[in-house]
């Protein structure tokens, strides 16, 4: 189930990033200005993707923050 949630969220982020790039292409006609606006967009997308993948991987292994808190609560 977590894989489907991860995939759904990642597809939404990818769609927004693609939409932003299409808008940037349509509005900005200078190559250098486009590069200056597209690079941060791509870097933000890559950073969000990496953070989501790391969280997904942690949750799949079972050592996420929520499971650790739950185990500690049960042991007390």
Secondary structure, 3 states (H helix, E strand, C coil): CHHHHHHHHHHHHHHHHHHHHHHHHHHCCCHHHHHHHHHHHHHHHHHHHHHHHHHHHHHHHCCCHHHHHHHHHHHC
